[in-house]
Amino acid sequence: MPDPLMYQQDYFVVLETNQAEQFLSALELLEKLKGILQTLKFEDLQPDLRSFDSTEAQAKYLIDTSCELDVGSGKYLQWYAVRLEK
């Protein structure tokens, strides 16, 4: 049986156009995604995101099901779950 620790998503490394890599908590990533989603036009959203009523629901869906968001031509936003050891 797999160790449940393998499925924890407490921290993420975030890769973004013209930015150094960032390590964000799940809550920080959620807030970042919500902010970006609020700036995108409805018709620019991926079809699966259009069915959600709020940007929070869209952001949670992205965290749970994806690792990137289309933020425009020549730009990128990607995130990957990581485990940070102390």
C-alpha positions in Angstrom: 0.0 0.0 0.0 1.4 3.4 -0.9 2.5 5.7 1.8 0.0 8.6 2.2 2.9 11.0 2.5 3.5 10.5 -1.2 0.2 12.3 -1.9 0.5 15.3 0.4 0.7 18.6 -1.5 1.9 21.0 1.2 4.5 22.9 -0.9 5.0 23.6 -4.5 7.8 24.9 -6.7 6.4 27.5 -9.1 8.0 28.3 -12.4 6.9 31.5 -14.1 8.1 33.6 -17.1 11.0 35.9 -16.2 10.9 34.9 -12.6 13.2 32.9 -10.3 11.7 29.6 -9.1 9.6 30.1 -6.0 8.6 27.7 -3.2 5.0 28.3 -2.1 2.7 26.7 0.4 -0.5 25.3 -0.9 -2.4 28.3 0.4 0.1 30.7 -1.2 -0.3 28.9 -4.6 -4.1 29.0 -4.2 -3.9 32.8 -3.7 -1.5 33.2 -6.6 -3.7 31.2 -9.0 -6.9 33.1 -7.9 -5.2 36.4 -8.6 -4.1 35.3 -12.1 -7.5 33.8 -12.9 -9.2 37.0 -12.0 -7.1 38.9 -14.6 -8.0 36.4 -17.4 -11.0 36.9 -19.6 -13.7 34.2 -19.5 -13.2 33.2 -23.1 -9.5 32.8 -22.5 -10.0 30.2 -19.8 -9.6 26.5 -20.5 -13.0 25.0 -21.3 -12.9 22.8 -18.1 -12.5 25.9 -15.9 -15.5 27.7 -17.4 -17.9 25.5 -15.5 -16.9 26.7 -12.1 -18.7 29.6 -10.3 -15.7 31.1 -8.5 -12.0 31.7 -9.0 -11.3 29.8 -5.8 -13.0 26.7 -7.2 -11.1 27.1 -10.4 -7.8 27.5 -8.6 -8.5 24.4 -6.4 -9.4 22.4 -9.5 -6.1 23.4 -11.2 -4.0 22.5 -8.1 -5.7 19.1 -7.9 -5.7 18.2 -11.6 -3.0 20.1 -13.4 0.5 21.5 -13.2 0.2 24.5 -15.6 -2.0 27.3 -16.7 -2.0 29.0 -20.1 -1.3 32.6 -19.3 -0.7 33.9 -22.8 1.5 33.5 -25.8 5.2 33.2 -24.9 4.4 33.0 -21.2 4.1 30.1 -18.8 3.1 29.3 -15.3 3.8 25.8 -13.9 3.8 24.3 -10.4 4.9 21.0 -9.0 4.4 19.5 -5.6 7.6 19.1 -3.6 8.5 17.8 -0.2 10.7 20.1 1.9 12.9 18.4 4.4 14.1 20.2 7.5 
